[in-house]
Amino acid sequence: MISNSIGVMGSPEFSGHQKGILGLGPLGNVEVGDTMEVFVAMVGGKGEYDLINRIQKARSVYSTQFRLPSPPNPPQFELIPTSHQITIDWSWKDEYYEKGMPPEESIDNARGDSLLKDFEGYRIYRSTVGENGPWQLIAEYDSLNNYGYDIGLQYRYTDTGLINGMTYYYAVTAFDLPDQTAGQESMESPKFVSLKSIVPGPILEDNETDDQPYAVPNPYCSDNDYTTDPVWEPSTTFGRTTWYEIDRNITFMNIPDICNIKIFTIDGYLVKSIDHNKTTSGSNVAKWNLLNINNHTVGSGIYYFVVKDIENNKTYINKFVVVK
């Protein structure tokens, strides 16, 4: 039998005074050649109260054989862009089953109150900076169960008052009921799991003869800071914060759902050809990074662009200016 033993250590090798507490046993009868399974928890906290609370949570995790509580399954959603607004639709569709079960059918076997289906509601967030936020909570809907706001569940929200041509980032999360028995607060699915970006813009109307595709900003001034207030030129690479030349962009708006955009110099030389399909791109605008067909940055001047409507066999011509 090995009994408990506790010791306090201090190390003179470091300038800061350090102490540690070691505990051991009881381990029962241990014979030569025996093996045993040992679990160790490293717990830290801000002050005595927080430390004790975290130790209790560590013991709770061990007592459940490491069955940790989990948030509801992340929602699936689509973004529908129109002029100055984005509609977020997170209603469940059959094709979503390939990615998992609906959030409202999520089961949490680790709850202390035995409430297996603990789904409570949805939250919708928006960012104008990038995939990592900062995020603004723009809508929240919860179940009618005498808990929380009791607003009732909805599956569609329209975000209005947006700037056409600007990139917006949206995340839709699902959250559950707190587990008071286990002292567990409400949990929420991660934002990065259900995250999409979109650009609002007008829709071309065939019945309006003066309704033409156009480019913004026009003129494009290279000495303007388009990276802040608002963020017109966000990073084109996930996680990158440094601005590069490839992040420049002119946005073509009011274009057909399926079209080809050719950009020409005033002398008629082809600069760039862009194919646009709203179904595959998920956007009703097209962006150009101001690089020509040889991947060189274009210079100052007047540029014409020709938009070919593939479905309706129509052609639109307009121009924009680049100032450097």
N, C-alpha and C positions, 0 to 999 in steps of 0.2 A: 504494500500500500504506500503510495506517494501522497503526502499531505500537502495542503496549501502552503505556499511560500511567497512572501512579498518582499521586494527589495527596492531601494531607492538608489539611483545612480546619478552621479554628477561627473562631467567631463572637463578636466582642466585644459584640454587641448583647444577649446574654443573660447573666444572672448566673452560670449554671452553665457550666462549660467543656465545649464540644462539639467532637467531631472526627468526621470522616467520611473514608472511603477511596473514591475513584472509580477505576474500571477501564474501559478502552476498547480494543477490537480484539483480534487483527487482524481486519479486515473485508474484506480482499481488494481487488480493483479496483472502485472505486465511481465511476461516471460521473455527470455532471450529469443530473438527471432520474430517476436510478435510485431505486427504493424497496426497502426491506428490512424483514424481520420480526424484531423484537427481543423477547426474553423476559427479564423482570426478576423476581427473587425477593427479597422483603423477609423476612429471617430474623432472629429474635431468640432469645435463649436465656439460661438462668440459669447463667452461668459459661462458661468456655472449652469444657469437654467437651460440655455440652449444646448450645452454639452449633454446634460442629463436627458433632455428630450430626444436628442439624436441617438443616444445609447439605447433608449427604450425602443426607438424605431428599428435599430439594428437587431435587437432581441426579437422584436415582432417579426421581422423578415425571416430570422432563423427559425422561429417557432412555426411558421407556415411552410417550412421546407423550401424557402426562397421563391415562393409563389408571389410575385410582386403585382400590385394593382396596376392597371393599364387604362389609358383613356379610350374612348370609343374609336372605332375605325375612322380613318380620315375620309371626309366627303370627296366626291367627284363633282366637277362642275364645268360649265362652259361660260364663255364671255361673248356677249353680243354687242358689237360696237355700232353706234350711230352718231349723229352730229351732237357734240358736247355732252354725251352721256354713254355709259356702259351698263348693260343689264347682266347681272350675275344670276345664273340659273343652276341650282344644285339639286334639283329634283332627280330622283334615282331613275336610271335607265337600265334596260336589260344588258347592254354592252358593258356596263360598269362591273358586272359580276366577275369579269376576268381579273379585276384588280382587288376583289374582296367582297365582303358582305356590307350591306347598308349600315351606316352608323347607328341607326335606331335598333338594329338587331344585334349589336355588339354584346358579348357576354364577358363578364369579369368574374372569374372563379376565385380571385384572391380577396374579395371583400369580406370584412368581418361581420357585416350585417346580413349576409346571404342574399343580397339583392343582386341577382345575376345580371339582369338587364337594367343597367343604371344610366342609360342615355338621358340627357336633360335638354340639350339645345345646340344651336349653331351660332357662330360668330363670324362676321365678315370684316376683313381688314383691308386697308389700302395704303400703298406707299408710292411716293413720287420720286424716290431716290434710287431704289434698287431692290434686289432680291433679299437683302439682309435688313431691310427697313431703313429708318425707323417706321413703325407701323401705326396707323390710326384706326381705331375701332369705329366703323361707320354703321354697323347694324348688329343687333343681337336678338335672337328669338328663342324662347324656352317653352317647355311643355306646360300644359295647364294641369298642375298637380299640387297647388297650394305651396309652391316653393319658388323662390326667386321673384322675377317680375311678373310671371304668369301672363306673358304676352300672347302665347300661342305660337305654334310652329308655322313657318312659311318657307318657301323654297325658291323665291325669286325676289330680287331687289334691284332697283335701277338707281345708279349713282349719277346724279345730274350736276350741271354747272362745271363741266370739265373743259380743258383746253384741247381743241382739235389738233392732232398731229403730235401730241405729247405722249410719252410712254407712261402708262400706269401699271402698277403691280397689285395683284389681288391674291389674298389667301382666305380660304374658307376652312374653319375648324369646327370640330364637334367637342362638346364637353359633357361631363357626367355629374351625377349627384355626389356630394361629399359622403364619405363613410365615417359617420360619427362614432361607430363602435370601435373602429381601428384608429381613430384620430387622423384620418386621411382627408385632406382638402380635395375639392373638386379638381379633376384632371382634364386637360385639354390636349387634343391631338396637335402635333407640331405644325407650324405654319409652312415650313419648307416642303412638307409632303404634298400639300394641296396648294400649289403656287403657280400663277400664270401671269403673263404680261400682255397688254393690249394697247392699241392706239385708237382713240375715237376719231371719227371723221364723218363728213356728210356722205350721203348715198346719191349716186348719179340718177337723176330722173329723166327718162327719155322724152317726156312730154313737155320739157322746158328747153326751148331752143337756146336760151342764153345761159343755160346751166352747163358750164364747161369744167373739165379737170383743171386744177391749178396746183402750183408748187409753193411751199412755205418752208422757211422764211424767204421772202422775196422783197428786196434783195438779200442774198446771203452774204453777210459781212464777216470775214475771217477774223477780224480783230475783236468781234463781240464775244463775250463769255456766255456760251450756250449751255454751260454745265451747271448753272445755279439759277434759281429764282426766275422762272421755273427750270427744271432740269430737262432741257431739250435734247442734249447730247449725252445720254448716260453711257456707261461702259458697255461695249458689245461683247465682253467676255465675263462670264460669271465669276464673281469674287474679286475682279480687278477694280481698283479705285483710281489708278493713274490714267489720265486722259491721253489717248493716242490719236494720230491723224486719222486712223480708220474709224474713229468714233464720230467723225463729222457726218452730218446727214441733212439732206433736203427731202422733204416728204411730199409725195404726190397724192393729192386728195380729190375726192369726188370722181373717182375712177370706176370703170365697170368692174364687175365681179371677176371676170376673166379677160385679161387684156395683155398687150405687149406695149411697153413704153420705150421709145427710141429717143435718145438725146443727141442733138446735133449742135455743132458750132454755127455761128452766123454765116460761115462760108459753106456750110452744108456737109462738113465732115462728121462721120458718125463717132460719137464719144462713148456711148454706152447703150446696151440693150437690156431691158429688164422684163422678165415674164412675171405676171402677177395672177394668182388664183386665190380668191378669198377663202375657198373651201379648205385648201391645204395650208395656207398661211395663217388663217384664223383672224385676219385683219382686212378692213376695207380701205386701207391705204398702203402705199408702197414707199419704201425708203431707198435713197441712193447715198452712198458714202463719199461722193465727189471724186471717185477714182475712175479713170477712163479704162478702155478695154485693155490697156497695157499696165494697169494697176499703178498709174502715175496720177498725182494730184492735178486736177485741172486748174487753169489760171483764171484771171479776171476776164469778164466778158459777158456778152449776151448769148444765151443758149435757148434753142427751140426744143420742144419735146412734142412728139407725135404719139398719141394714144390710140391704139387699134383695138376696138371692141370686137373680140373674137366671136361672141355669141350672136351679136346683132349686125356685124359687118359694117360698123360705123367708125369714122376716124375723127379725132379731135386734135387740134393744134393750139399750143400756147407757148409762152416763153417765161424765162426768169433771168435774173442777173446775179453774177457772182462778183464780189468786190474784195480784192486782196491788197 
